[in-house]
Amino acid sequence: MSLPPTLQPYADAWTHSIEAISELVQPLAEADWNRRTPCPGWSVRDIVSHVIGLDCEMYGDPRPIHSLPRDLFHVATDLQRYFEVQVDVRRHHTAPEMTSELEYTIIRRNRQLRNESRAPDATVRGPLGTELTLERSMRDHAFNVWVHEQDLRAALGRPGNLDSPGAHVARDVLLGELPAVVADRADAPRSSAVVFDVHGPVEFLRTIRVDIQGRGTLETVPALGPAAAFSLDWETYVRLACGRVTPQAVADRVKAEGEPELTDAILRNFAVTK
């Protein structure tokens, strides 16, 4: 049975990224699992634990019954606490235990995807008891797993897959957040436009236009005389949008033009992941 056309790209992106993660961690020595990653508070082991946990929940497994320690500095919100449970229950697992569970999880999820018969608009379980469509769930999951693949690559010094199927899913997800970043969070002036010119493995030129009511919309048409314009490479865009670096840390890789107060506000509010 084949997936509906709207779901297949997300399944392909997840498959590509999860297999890349498996390939990255399979040969790691025990000590390498403790390496820090760009994801705040998480090691290589924690990232893999999170990915395993996400896929187990996508499969339909019950969540672990587990109480978190109170000294986890990076855990501050309900969503972070929700995700941390799957991570903390595996914090003392050995390298062979981690790779074995990852491989088993990939096998189960591949079988589930081959037999998937639900419609894209079917309602499924989301974090914290939320409900969302199967299509949205698969899209968000493909995005998350690709971002965490990039976290692992950064920690292990193995760059790559910046133009993979998951990267293109990430582009669309992050572009979807740009109107809120510019119009709502950075409070760009009404009847203005902000241009983003991104180059590298994934390239795009997009305009966020803010109307008289202060609503932002994403456009592909370049704006003449924008209030602000940004030029940066794709990897830097992802790292900023996913909260892996501060604007100050990559100031030399971002060319910003326009009123400094506006450009600073946009960059300060650029991170959209939780």
C-alpha positions in Angstrom: 0.0 0.0 0.0 1.4 3.4 -1.0 0.9 6.6 1.1 -1.2 9.5 -0.3 0.8 11.9 -2.3 0.6 14.6 0.4 2.2 12.3 3.0 4.9 10.6 0.9 7.4 13.5 0.9 7.3 13.5 4.7 7.8 9.8 4.9 10.7 10.0 2.5 12.3 12.9 4.5 11.9 11.0 7.8 13.4 7.8 6.3 16.4 9.7 4.9 17.1 11.5 8.2 16.5 8.6 10.5 18.8 6.3 8.5 21.5 9.0 8.4 21.2 9.3 12.2 21.6 5.5 12.5 24.6 5.6 10.3 26.2 8.4 12.3 25.8 6.8 15.8 26.3 3.1 14.9 30.2 3.2 15.2 30.4 5.6 18.1 32.5 4.8 21.2 30.7 4.9 24.6 32.3 8.3 25.4 31.1 9.9 22.2 27.5 9.4 23.3 28.1 12.1 26.0 29.3 14.8 23.6 27.4 18.1 23.9 25.2 19.1 20.9 23.9 22.5 19.9 20.5 21.6 21.3 20.5 23.2 24.8 21.2 20.7 27.6 21.2 17.6 25.4 24.0 15.2 24.5 24.3 12.9 21.6 22.6 10.2 23.7 19.8 12.6 24.6 19.2 13.6 21.0 18.9 9.9 19.9 16.7 9.2 22.9 14.4 12.0 21.9 14.2 10.8 18.3 13.4 7.2 19.5 10.8 8.6 21.9 9.1 10.6 19.1 8.9 7.6 16.9 7.6 5.3 19.6 4.8 7.8 20.2 4.1 8.1 16.5 3.9 4.3 16.5 1.3 4.5 19.3 3.3 3.2 22.3 2.3 4.5 25.7 4.5 7.1 27.3 6.9 6.1 30.0 5.8 6.6 33.6 8.8 8.6 34.9 9.5 11.5 37.3 12.1 14.0 36.2 14.9 15.3 38.4 14.4 18.8 39.6 17.9 20.0 38.6 17.5 20.0 34.8 18.4 23.6 34.0 17.3 23.4 30.4 13.8 22.3 31.2 11.5 25.2 31.9 8.2 24.7 30.0 5.5 22.1 30.0 6.5 21.1 26.4 10.1 20.7 27.4 9.1 18.6 30.4 7.0 16.5 28.1 9.9 15.8 25.7 12.4 15.3 28.5 10.7 12.2 29.9 11.6 10.1 26.9 15.2 11.4 27.2 15.7 11.0 30.9 14.5 7.4 31.0 17.4 6.5 28.6 20.1 8.6 30.2 22.0 5.6 31.5 21.6 3.3 28.5 24.7 2.0 27.0 25.8 2.5 23.3 24.7 -1.0 22.3 21.3 -0.5 24.0 20.8 2.8 22.2 21.7 1.6 18.7 19.6 -1.6 19.2 16.5 0.3 20.2 17.0 2.8 17.4 17.2 0.0 14.8 14.2 -1.7 16.3 12.2 1.5 16.3 13.1 2.2 12.6 12.0 -1.3 11.6 8.6 -0.8 13.4 8.0 2.6 12.0 8.9 1.5 8.5 6.4 -1.3 8.8 3.7 1.1 10.1 4.3 3.5 7.2 4.0 0.7 4.6 0.7 -0.3 6.1 -0.6 3.3 6.7 -4.3 3.5 5.6 -5.4 6.7 7.4 -6.3 9.8 5.4 -4.1 12.8 5.7 -6.8 14.7 7.6 -7.2 11.9 10.2 -6.8 13.1 13.8 -3.8 11.8 15.7 -2.3 12.4 19.1 0.2 15.2 19.6 2.3 16.4 22.4 0.6 17.3 25.7 -2.6 15.6 24.7 -3.1 17.9 21.7 -4.8 16.7 18.5 -3.6 17.4 15.0 -3.9 15.9 11.5 -1.8 13.0 10.4 -0.3 15.2 7.6 0.7 17.9 10.1 2.1 15.3 12.5 4.2 13.7 9.8 5.4 17.0 8.5 6.4 18.2 12.0 8.1 14.9 12.7 10.1 15.0 9.5 11.2 18.5 10.4 12.2 17.6 13.9 14.2 14.5 12.9 16.1 16.4 10.3 17.0 19.2 12.7 18.2 16.7 15.2 20.3 15.0 12.5 22.0 18.4 12.0 22.5 18.6 15.8 24.3 15.3 15.8 26.4 16.2 12.7 27.5 19.4 14.5 28.4 17.5 17.6 30.3 14.8 15.8 32.0 17.0 13.2 30.2 15.3 10.3 28.5 18.0 8.3 26.1 17.0 5.5 22.6 16.6 4.2 21.9 20.3 4.2 20.0 19.7 0.9 18.3 16.4 1.7 14.6 15.8 1.6 14.3 16.8 5.3 16.0 20.1 4.5 13.3 21.0 2.1 10.6 20.1 4.6 12.5 22.3 7.1 12.6 25.2 4.6 8.8 25.1 4.3 8.2 24.8 8.0 10.5 27.7 8.9 9.2 29.9 6.1 5.7 29.3 7.5 6.8 30.9 10.8 8.4 34.0 9.2 5.2 36.2 9.0 4.7 35.8 12.8 8.4 36.5 13.5 8.3 39.7 11.5 4.8 41.1 12.0 3.9 39.8 15.5 7.0 39.2 17.5 9.3 41.9 16.0 6.4 44.3 15.4 7.5 45.5 12.0 5.9 48.7 10.8 2.5 48.4 9.1 2.5 48.7 5.3 6.2 47.6 5.1 8.2 44.7 3.7 11.1 42.6 4.9 13.2 40.6 2.5 15.2 37.4 3.2 17.8 36.3 0.6 19.1 32.8 1.6 21.9 31.1 -0.4 23.7 27.8 -0.2 22.5 24.2 -0.5 18.9 25.4 -0.2 18.2 28.8 -1.8 15.2 31.1 -1.7 14.3 34.8 -1.9 11.1 35.6 0.1 9.3 38.8 1.2 7.3 39.2 4.4 4.7 42.0 3.7 3.0 43.6 6.6 -0.4 45.1 5.8 -2.2 48.1 7.3 -3.7 45.9 10.0 -0.3 44.6 11.0 -0.8 41.1 9.5 2.2 39.5 7.8 2.1 37.4 4.7 4.8 35.4 2.9 5.4 36.3 -0.8 7.8 35.2 -3.5 7.9 38.6 -5.2 10.9 40.8 -4.2 10.0 44.1 -2.5 11.3 47.4 -3.7 12.6 49.6 -0.9 12.0 47.1 2.0 12.1 48.3 5.6 14.8 45.6 6.2 16.7 43.0 4.2 18.7 40.0 5.3 21.2 38.0 3.4 22.6 34.8 4.9 23.5 31.2 4.2 21.1 28.3 4.6 23.0 26.6 7.5 23.1 29.9 9.5 19.4 30.5 8.8 18.5 27.0 10.2 20.7 27.5 13.3 19.2 30.8 14.1 15.6 29.8 13.4 16.0 26.6 15.6 17.7 28.5 18.4 21.0 26.8 18.1 23.0 30.0 18.0 22.5 33.6 19.1 22.5 36.4 16.5 25.7 37.8 18.1 27.5 34.5 17.5 26.8 34.5 13.8 26.9 38.3 13.2 29.7 37.9 10.6 27.5 35.5 8.6 24.4 37.7 8.4 24.2 40.8 6.3 21.4 43.0 7.7 20.2 46.2 6.0 17.6 48.7 7.3 16.7 50.4 10.5 18.9 48.8 13.2 16.1 48.7 15.8 13.9 46.6 13.3 16.7 44.3 12.2 17.8 43.7 15.8 14.2 42.9 16.8 13.7 40.4 13.9 17.0 38.6 14.7 16.2 38.6 18.4 12.9 36.9 17.8 14.1 34.6 15.0 14.1 31.3 16.9 10.8 29.5 16.4 11.4 26.0 17.8 10.5 25.2 21.4 
